Amino acid sequence: MNTRALVASFFTLLAVPLLVFSTLERAAFAQQASDVSDVVVLKDGSRFRGAITELVPRDHVVILLPSGESRRYEMGQVDYAGAVAKEPAAHDGPEESPTGGGISVTSKRADVHVASDQHDVQLLVRTGQGQTGGWGTAWNGRAWGTFSYYGDSRDYGLVCTAPCEARMPTGTPLHLALAAGGGGVVEPREPLSLEGASNLDLHLVSRRNTRVGGWVLFTASLVVGSLLVGSAGNGDGTWDAGRGGGGLLIMLAGPLASLALILQHDQAFIRSTPASGAGEAAR
């Protein structure tokens, strides 16, 4: 038996227990994911049923959803985390910590008027940050190998589209965000904390056209530079240094200049003012 066959046999033998372990792990994971005996209730009213896999008082909670996705929430976002059977009844006043294994955080809500000087601006609130990951095996034609993958994603819930009225939690940092015209979600630099009834003024700065202009410049500089370099050769075998050098300069400087435009980010600004008086600085 040659060396290649020995290596292939070795990796095949190594892959068999990995496949068995992977199958058992996924079966156990699927069984756990089907458990919906726990619930996480956020201060914005969102509810997530599943199995709580990690609960650190005054820090965070992780819940495994039936879809297999794990979501982590900071306790500052949470009204209740625990067994569904022990979930306290909903009411308008502040919630006290229930007896039993659950955790709840005192939460009050206030009326908020949302307005914007732009059309179709949506106010959203971050509802959680999902964490996904895993590993698997693959055959590359010669031997088995393993791979892993990990990723993070933020989830948002729609509060309303300005102008509108809403009820929002007070006394806790809210990770708000804006979106408009089917564009991406943009968070302000700092979370916002409401102290009572408030007015929220929304403003979204889109730099989409700037980014598009950057890509146009990037493409045009490569095309024009290439044409100049290609036409720099003379019929007698000589090379036009001015035209060729200019083309090379355009091919180098154009893409570099375009990066400053392509890397421009959108910005979101949310200004909070008390409903009855002067306000908090714009964020």
Secondary structure, 3 states (H helix, E strand, C coil): CCHHHHHHHHHHHHHHHHHHHHHHHHHHHHHHHCCCCEEEEECCCCEEEEEEEEEECCCEEEEECCCCCEEEEEHHHEEEEEEHHHCCCCCCCCCCCCCCCCEECCCEEEEEEEEECCCCEEEEEEEEEEEEEEEEEEECCCCEEEEEEEEEEEEEEEEEECCEEEEEEECCCECEEEEECCCCCECCCCCECCCCCEEEEEEEECCHHHHHHHHHHHHHHHHHHHHHHHCCECCCCCECHHHHHHHHHHHHHHHHHHHHHHCCCCEEEEEEEECCCCCCCCC
